[in-house]
Amino acid sequence: CPFKEGCYKEGAKNKTYSMKIKSGEHTEQMAFQESEYFKEKAKERYKIEAKNSELKHRHGYDVASSSGLVGMELQGAMAIFTVNIKRILKLIK
């Protein structure tokens, strides 16, 4: 078999051969991830993730405190407002 290295393992009871078929979206995403733009943005991501973590863990943005979309929007606005006020106060000092 020309694919012996890819599918046969010593001592195995059966033989399998698998080949990944990627869709157009997957190949486009893989090409995008190799671009310089993506690499530059990936280097900055840790800053955004730190702020998201603070919102989630310190300001209750992980669980909705009320039901309904309006309540969630209000909770989000208040949490983001609080974090922004903290940042302003820190910059003033």
MODELLER restraints for C-alpha pairs under 7 A, 6 or more apart:
rsr = mdl.restraints
at = mdl.atoms
rsr.add(forms.Gaussian(group=physical.xy_distance, feature=features.Distance(at['CA:6:A'], at['CA:17:A']), mean=6.69, stdev=0.5))
rsr.add(forms.Gaussian(group=physical.xy_distance, feature=features.Distance(at['CA:7:A'], at['CA:15:A']), mean=5.95, stdev=0.5))
rsr.add(forms.Gaussian(group=physical.xy_distance, feature=features.Distance(at['CA:7:A'], at['CA:16:A']), mean=5.17, stdev=0.5))
rsr.add(forms.Gaussian(group=physical.xy_distance, feature=features.Distance(at['CA:7:A'], at['CA:17:A']), mean=4.81, stdev=0.5))
rsr.add(forms.Gaussian(group=physical.xy_distance, feature=features.Distance(at['CA:8:A'], at['CA:15:A']), mean=5.58, stdev=0.5))
rsr.add(forms.Gaussian(group=physical.xy_distance, feature=features.Distance(at['CA:32:A'], at['CA:38:A']), mean=6.68, stdev=0.5))
rsr.add(forms.Gaussian(group=physical.xy_distance, feature=features.Distance(at['CA:55:A'], at['CA:61:A']), mean=5.51, stdev=0.5))
rsr.add(forms.Gaussian(group=physical.xy_distance, feature=features.Distance(at['CA:55:A'], at['CA:79:A']), mean=6.67, stdev=0.5))
rsr.add(forms.Gaussian(group=physical.xy_distance, feature=features.Distance(at['CA:56:A'], at['CA:62:A']), mean=4.75, stdev=0.5))
rsr.add(forms.Gaussian(group=physical.xy_distance, feature=features.Distance(at['CA:59:A'], at['CA:79:A']), mean=5.92, stdev=0.5))
rsr.add(forms.Gaussian(group=physical.xy_distance, feature=features.Distance(at['CA:61:A'], at['CA:76:A']), mean=6.59, stdev=0.5))
rsr.add(forms.Gaussian(group=physical.xy_distance, feature=features.Distance(at['CA:61:A'], at['CA:79:A']), mean=6.82, stdev=0.5))
rsr.add(forms.Gaussian(group=physical.xy_distance, feature=features.Distance(at['CA:64:A'], at['CA:72:A']), mean=6.01, stdev=0.5))
rsr.add(forms.Gaussian(group=physical.xy_distance, feature=features.Distance(at['CA:66:A'], at['CA:72:A']), mean=6.67, stdev=0.5))
